[in-house]
Amino acid sequence: MAKQLLHGRYELVRALSQGGMGAIYTAKDTKLANSLCAVKEILEDKQSDEYYQLRFAEEMAALARLDHPSIPRVRDFFRLRGRSYLVMDLIQGLSLEDELAEQGQNPPPKVVRDILQVLDVLEYMHGHEPPLLHRDIKPANLLRDRRSGKIRVVDFGLARSHSDCRHTAVGTMGYCAPEQMSGQAEPRSDLFSVGTTMLHLLTGEPCNLMALALAEKEGLPPLPEGLSEIVGKAIEFKASRRYASAREMAEALDRWLVSYGHRHHLSSACLQRPSTRKIGPPKARMPHVWPISVALAATLALGAGVSLGKKTMPTSAPVAVRQVSSLPHKATSRPRKVKQLRARAAAGSRPGTPGHPVRPGH
């Protein structure tokens, strides 16, 4: 019996995940040597709308043109029986959500390095015109590649251009920004999701609206020194208070890595900025010690002189102090000495004059 193929090409193997916005399947591409791929079934309310269908084709074509090492390649997209499908390369690995559940929390520097890779993807996407938004950044959509250990951003089923995100409220509750829930997503909405993702990975606790509201009122749970400010700024309820761009947030995280001795060698911000590592004072060398000693001795002597003067000088007599430069003194005293020498020489040149002894027999 022939197996039923999706779109006459893809054989569904198993479901990877399912949710309110659709499902993701592992599939075999029968027209490409049965190579494995990921098929995303997209469920949205407006799929029957003619405008949506047109926009879907345009958005999927834009995703297919993306070229970034941390973004799986788009292989195909199509509509079938009123549903939309997106086919991408399958990434063999574990999501950060599953990794957290199986292995526990990673050290903060590793979490920051993983997030920097995510921000690099967002900077690339937001740099398009119009900007492309992911709209569903969360630990479940960040995979660690089994072979390279690098982070791959997956599940682009909700990715849309900024201009097409108006009046479309989608995302995962607890991870999407307030303005995104009201259909007003923008690039800083993705940064809010990055902040909530960091909070989840650093604390081990999934994010929810109640926890975020409590954090807004009472502050974040204990986080490593320096990261509370970064996460707190990323998850500000008002977009205007968040980081202005993915690059700005990446630079803040990179500075944290550098300041705590965990330099991030992949960060473009780190390569373009001079190191902020604290450098201690240079060791004192003997040839440079004497000016310090002289200055110190002069200061002590001056202090002693002032102290002695206060003891010996009558307090009733006013003292006039006049500042005299040493240069004019030298300029006036030198010609006076020259005149004296010339006069002495002239007087000594006459015989019998004092200062010019006359020898007997001359």
Summary of the structure (lengths in Angstrom):
residues: 362
radius of gyration: 39.1
end to end distance: 149.0
largest distance: 150.9
contacts: 985
relative contact order: 0.08
helix: 44%
strand: 16%
